[in-house]
């Protein structure tokens, strides 16, 4: 069974050295989305603090298979109002 590594990049790289064995790429894609959801659910403020982050999924050889990118951007009006507070 192939092993997939779910590496995070949010200004810093957090590597997944062990990886996870999954049956195929379709399952790995679903797992990446679920994992991203859990990370955001556990710390929702992190996306606003960082602005964006990526999950780069590789195989055991380090070949990038896909990237899941998540970005948060506040509207200019809201950012200006927050700066005045």
C-alpha positions as YAML, in Angstrom:
chain: A
units: angstrom
residues:
- id: 1
  name: UNK
  ca: [0.00, 0.00, 0.00]
- id: 2
  name: UNK
  ca: [1.45, 3.44, -0.89]
- id: 3
  name: UNK
  ca: [2.56, 5.82, 1.85]
- id: 4
  name: UNK
  ca: [1.57, 9.49, 1.69]
- id: 5
  name: UNK
  ca: [3.26, 12.33, 3.58]
- id: 6
  name: UNK
  ca: [1.10, 15.32, 4.57]
- id: 7
  name: UNK
  ca: [3.52, 18.23, 4.97]
- id: 8
  name: UNK
  ca: [2.35, 21.66, 6.14]
- id: 9
  name: UNK
  ca: [3.73, 25.02, 5.07]
- id: 10
  name: UNK
  ca: [2.48, 28.10, 6.92]
- id: 11
  name: UNK
  ca: [5.55, 30.29, 6.99]
- id: 12
  name: UNK
  ca: [7.34, 27.32, 8.52]
- id: 13
  name: UNK
  ca: [7.53, 23.78, 7.22]
- id: 14
  name: UNK
  ca: [6.11, 20.97, 9.33]
- id: 15
  name: UNK
  ca: [7.15, 17.71, 7.73]
- id: 16
  name: UNK
  ca: [5.36, 14.40, 8.10]
- id: 17
  name: UNK
  ca: [8.33, 12.00, 8.31]
- id: 18
  name: UNK
  ca: [6.28, 8.84, 8.98]
- id: 19
  name: UNK
  ca: [3.50, 9.32, 6.46]
- id: 20
  name: UNK
  ca: [0.29, 7.32, 6.28]
- id: 21
  name: UNK
  ca: [-0.42, 4.19, 4.28]
- id: 22
  name: UNK
  ca: [-3.54, 4.61, 2.18]
- id: 23
  name: UNK
  ca: [-4.96, 2.55, -0.68]
- id: 24
  name: UNK
  ca: [-4.70, 5.19, -3.42]
- id: 25
  name: UNK
  ca: [-4.46, 8.85, -4.40]
- id: 26
  name: UNK
  ca: [-8.23, 9.39, -4.23]
- id: 27
  name: UNK
  ca: [-8.26, 8.35, -0.58]
- id: 28
  name: UNK
  ca: [-5.18, 10.51, 0.10]
- id: 29
  name: UNK
  ca: [-6.98, 13.55, -1.34]
- id: 30
  name: UNK
  ca: [-9.97, 12.93, 0.90]
- id: 31
  name: UNK
  ca: [-7.70, 12.48, 3.90]
- id: 32
  name: UNK
  ca: [-5.93, 15.78, 3.13]
- id: 33
  name: UNK
  ca: [-9.25, 17.64, 3.15]
- id: 34
  name: UNK
  ca: [-10.34, 15.96, 6.39]
- id: 35
  name: UNK
  ca: [-6.97, 16.70, 8.01]
- id: 36
  name: UNK
  ca: [-7.13, 20.36, 6.94]
- id: 37
  name: UNK
  ca: [-10.63, 20.61, 8.38]
- id: 38
  name: UNK
  ca: [-9.47, 19.17, 11.71]
- id: 39
  name: UNK
  ca: [-6.51, 21.56, 11.84]
- id: 40
  name: UNK
  ca: [-8.73, 24.56, 11.18]
- id: 41
  name: UNK
  ca: [-11.38, 23.34, 13.62]
- id: 42
  name: UNK
  ca: [-8.79, 22.93, 16.38]
- id: 43
  name: UNK
  ca: [-7.25, 26.37, 15.79]
- id: 44
  name: UNK
  ca: [-9.47, 28.57, 13.58]
- id: 45
  name: UNK
  ca: [-7.54, 31.75, 14.39]
- id: 46
  name: UNK
  ca: [-4.39, 30.32, 12.81]
- id: 47
  name: UNK
  ca: [-5.57, 30.88, 9.24]
- id: 48
  name: UNK
  ca: [-6.23, 34.55, 10.01]
- id: 49
  name: UNK
  ca: [-2.87, 34.96, 11.71]
- id: 50
  name: UNK
  ca: [-0.92, 33.32, 8.86]
- id: 51
  name: UNK
  ca: [-3.03, 34.47, 5.93]
- id: 52
  name: UNK
  ca: [-2.57, 31.23, 4.04]
- id: 53
  name: UNK
  ca: [-1.04, 27.80, 4.29]
- id: 54
  name: UNK
  ca: [-0.52, 24.75, 2.18]
- id: 55
  name: UNK
  ca: [-0.56, 21.03, 2.65]
- id: 56
  name: UNK
  ca: [1.90, 19.46, 0.25]
- id: 57
  name: UNK
  ca: [1.35, 15.74, -0.14]
- id: 58
  name: UNK
  ca: [4.26, 13.63, -1.33]
- id: 59
  name: UNK
  ca: [5.05, 10.00, -1.87]
- id: 60
  name: UNK
  ca: [7.87, 8.14, -0.08]
- id: 61
  name: UNK
  ca: [10.39, 9.39, -2.65]
- id: 62
  name: UNK
  ca: [9.43, 13.02, -1.92]
- id: 63
  name: UNK
  ca: [7.63, 13.53, -5.22]
- id: 64
  name: UNK
  ca: [4.83, 16.10, -4.82]
- id: 65
  name: UNK
  ca: [1.52, 14.46, -5.70]
- id: 66
  name: UNK
  ca: [-0.78, 17.39, -4.95]
- id: 67
  name: UNK
  ca: [-1.08, 20.55, -2.91]
- id: 68
  name: UNK
  ca: [-4.05, 21.74, -0.91]
- id: 69
  name: UNK
  ca: [-3.93, 25.51, -0.42]
- id: 70
  name: UNK
  ca: [-6.05, 27.44, 2.06]
- id: 71
  name: UNK
  ca: [-6.07, 31.22, 2.23]
- id: 72
  name: UNK
  ca: [-7.89, 33.81, 4.29]
- id: 73
  name: UNK
  ca: [-8.09, 37.42, 3.25]
- id: 74
  name: UNK
  ca: [-10.00, 40.10, 5.05]
- id: 75
  name: UNK
  ca: [-11.83, 42.74, 2.99]
- id: 76
  name: UNK
  ca: [-9.90, 46.03, 2.83]
- id: 77
  name: UNK
  ca: [-12.70, 47.89, 4.64]
- id: 78
  name: UNK
  ca: [-12.62, 45.46, 7.56]
- id: 79
  name: UNK
  ca: [-8.82, 45.53, 7.80]
- id: 80
  name: UNK
  ca: [-8.82, 49.35, 7.90]
- id: 81
  name: UNK
  ca: [-11.55, 49.37, 10.59]
- id: 82
  name: UNK
  ca: [-9.59, 46.86, 12.71]
- id: 83
  name: UNK
  ca: [-6.44, 48.98, 12.38]
- id: 84
  name: UNK
  ca: [-8.31, 51.98, 13.79]
- id: 85
  name: UNK
  ca: [-9.50, 50.06, 16.86]
...
